């Protein structure tokens, strides 16, 4: 048991990368299963991950279809004319549109970013260490982005509101970008890029603050532990 504890203290992060990686990338299996005809297995994945993600289709990626993402009007035309998030989240796609990944784009950038930065941290020869203040600074943009989306959806409904048309941003930038950049959640839009960037920043802060802290906690107790020196049955 002592050897197992000692080995875990030295290599626990590789175990985390493996186990957590399965959790992160399993949602990509759902559209693969749908495409292969294993509908019930795919539905189980969608159901489980609804506890971790809103799975709104207009903010999710689709595989095996014509586009990576679809706007709300296209989804409503293929599914149901509703803006109710509890109904919209049930839409997983069609044969023509492809099948939805069981993560939203924000969750892919956040959860996937944690897995990516864990792997990078393991492979770096000199491992960085962030303070708690730096962690808070990196996490704040995603909190603000998610909170303002929630307020916009609550006040004006999904598909409208100040975080849908981003008219305030168009005014601030003097309409320097195309209309598609400001409106909606599609690939290349302001909301799309902001969710990816803020998710990655938060995940970077989580890994480079929490992992060194956990490592420092484990190392003094187990890293230099010699089970032979503590055995009651050591030969004299």
C-alpha positions in Angstrom: 0.0 0.0 0.0 2.9 2.4 0.8 4.4 1.8 -2.6 1.1 2.4 -4.3 0.7 5.7 -2.4 4.2 6.7 -3.2 3.7 5.9 -6.9 0.4 7.9 -6.9 2.1 10.9 -5.3 4.7 10.9 -8.1 2.4 10.2 -11.1 -1.1 11.3 -10.0 -1.3 13.9 -12.7 -0.9 11.4 -15.5 -3.8 9.4 -14.1 -5.8 12.6 -13.9 -5.0 13.4 -17.6 -6.1 9.9 -18.6 -9.4 9.7 -16.6 -10.3 13.4 -17.1 -9.5 13.1 -20.8 -12.2 10.4 -21.2 -14.7 12.7 -19.5 -13.7 15.7 -21.7 -13.8 13.9 -25.1 -16.7 11.5 -24.6 -19.2 14.1 -25.8 -17.6 13.9 -29.2 -18.5 10.2 -29.3 -22.3 11.1 -29.3 -22.4 12.4 -32.9 -20.3 9.5 -34.0 -22.7 7.1 -32.5 -25.6 8.9 -34.0 -24.0 8.8 -37.5 -23.3 5.1 -37.0 -26.9 4.4 -36.0 -26.4 3.7 -32.3 -29.0 6.2 -31.3 -29.7 4.9 -27.8 -26.1 4.9 -26.8 -25.7 8.4 -28.1 -28.8 9.6 -26.2 -27.3 8.3 -23.0 -24.3 10.5 -23.5 -26.4 13.5 -24.3 -28.5 12.9 -21.2 -25.5 12.5 -18.8 -23.8 15.6 -20.1 -26.9 17.8 -19.7 -26.0 17.9 -16.1 -22.7 19.6 -17.0 -23.7 21.8 -20.0 -26.8 23.6 -21.4 -26.2 21.9 -24.8 -28.0 24.7 -26.6 -27.7 23.7 -30.3 -27.0 27.3 -31.6 -23.9 27.4 -29.4 -22.7 23.8 -30.1 -20.7 22.2 -32.9 -22.2 19.7 -35.3 -20.3 16.8 -37.0 -21.1 15.0 -40.3 -23.2 17.9 -41.6 -22.9 20.9 -44.0 -21.8 23.4 -41.3 -19.9 23.4 -38.0 -22.6 25.5 -36.3 -26.1 26.7 -37.2 -28.0 29.8 -36.3 -31.1 29.7 -34.2 -33.5 30.3 -37.2 -32.1 27.3 -39.0 -32.4 25.1 -35.9 -36.0 26.3 -35.3 -36.9 25.5 -38.9 -35.6 21.9 -38.5 -36.9 21.3 -35.0 -39.4 23.6 -33.4 -40.3 27.3 -33.4 -39.3 27.9 -29.8 -36.8 29.9 -27.7 -37.3 27.8 -24.6 -33.8 26.6 -23.7 -35.2 23.4 -22.1 -36.8 22.4 -25.4 -34.0 23.6 -27.6 -31.3 21.7 -25.8 -33.1 18.4 -26.8 -32.3 19.0 -30.5 -29.4 16.8 -31.4 -29.4 17.3 -35.2 -30.6 15.6 -38.4 -29.0 13.5 -41.1 -28.6 16.6 -43.3 -27.4 19.0 -40.5 -25.2 16.4 -38.8 -25.2 15.6 -35.1 -24.5 17.8 -32.1 -21.5 17.4 -29.9 -22.7 16.9 -26.3 -20.6 20.0 -25.2 -21.3 23.6 -26.0 -18.5 25.6 -27.6 -17.7 27.3 -24.2 -17.5 24.0 -22.4 -15.2 22.6 -25.1 -12.8 25.5 -24.6 -13.0 25.4 -20.8 -13.0 21.6 -20.1 -10.9 20.8 -23.1 -8.5 23.7 -22.2 -8.0 22.2 -18.7 -7.0 18.9 -20.3 -4.7 20.6 -22.8 -2.9 22.7 -20.2 -2.6 19.7 -17.9 -0.7 17.9 -20.6 1.4 21.0 -21.4 2.2 21.5 -17.8 3.4 17.9 -17.5 5.6 18.2 -20.6 7.2 21.5 -19.7 10.8 21.2 -18.3 10.2 24.3 -16.1 6.6 24.3 -14.8 4.9 27.6 -14.2 3.1 28.6 -11.1 0.3 31.2 -10.9 -0.8 33.1 -7.8 -4.4 33.1 -6.6 -4.8 36.7 -7.8 -3.6 35.7 -11.3 -6.1 32.8 -11.3 -8.9 35.2 -10.4 -7.9 37.6 -13.1 -7.9 34.9 -15.8 -11.2 33.5 -14.6 -13.0 36.9 -14.5 -13.5 37.3 -18.3 -15.4 34.0 -18.6 -17.6 34.8 -15.6 -18.5 38.2 -17.0 -19.1 36.8 -20.5 -21.3 34.0 -19.1 -23.2 36.3 -16.7 -24.0 38.9 -19.4 -25.2 36.1 -21.7 -27.5 34.8 -19.0 -28.9 38.3 -18.2 -29.4 39.0 -21.9 -31.3 35.7 -22.4 -33.4 36.3 -19.3 -34.4 39.8 -20.2 -34.9 39.5 -23.9 -35.0 35.8 -24.6 -32.7 33.6 -26.6 -32.0 35.0 -30.1 -32.3 38.6 -29.1 -30.9 41.0 -26.5 -27.7 43.0 -26.1 -25.5 39.9 -26.2 -27.2 38.6 -29.4 -26.9 41.7 -31.6 -24.0 43.3 -29.8 -25.1 46.7 -31.0 -23.0 48.3 -28.2 -19.9 46.7 -29.6 -20.7 47.8 -33.2 -21.0 51.4 -31.9 -17.8 51.2 -29.9 -15.9 49.8 -33.0 -17.6 52.1 -35.4 -18.9 49.1 -37.3 -15.4 48.2 -38.3 -16.3 44.5 -38.8 -19.0 42.8 -40.9 -22.5 42.4 -39.6 -22.1 38.7 -39.1 -19.3 39.4 -36.6 -21.5 41.2 -34.2 -24.8 39.2 -34.4 -25.4 35.7 -33.1 -23.1 32.8 -32.1 -21.9 31.5 -35.4 -18.3 30.6 -36.3 -16.2 33.7 -36.4 -18.6 35.9 -34.5 -17.7 38.0 -31.5 -19.6 35.7 -29.2 -17.9 32.7 -30.7 -14.4 34.0 -30.2 -15.1 35.4 -26.8 -16.3 32.1 -25.5 -13.3 30.3 -26.8 -10.8 32.8 -25.5 -12.3 33.3 -22.1 -12.7 29.5 -21.6 -9.0 29.0 -22.5 -7.9 31.8 -20.2 -9.9 30.3 -17.3 -8.6 26.8 -17.9 -5.1 28.1 -18.0 -5.6 29.8 -14.6 -7.1 26.7 -13.1 -4.3 24.4 -14.1 -1.3 26.6 -13.4 -2.7 27.7 -10.0 -4.3 24.5 -8.8 -1.8 21.8 -10.0 1.3 23.3 -8.3 -0.7 23.7 -5.1 -1.8 20.1 -5.2 1.7 18.9 -6.0 3.2 20.8 -3.1 0.6 19.3 -0.8 1.3 15.7 -1.9 5.1 15.8 -2.2 6.1 16.4 1.5 4.0 13.5 2.6 4.7 10.9 0.1 7.3 11.7 -2.5 10.3 10.8 -0.3 8.5 8.1 1.7 10.5 4.8 2.1 8.2 2.0 3.0 11.2 -0.2 4.1 12.1 2.3 6.8 8.6 2.2 8.3 7.9 -1.5 8.1 7.4 -3.4 11.4 8.8 -6.5 9.7 12.1 -4.9 8.6 14.9 -7.4 9.3 17.5 -6.3 11.8 
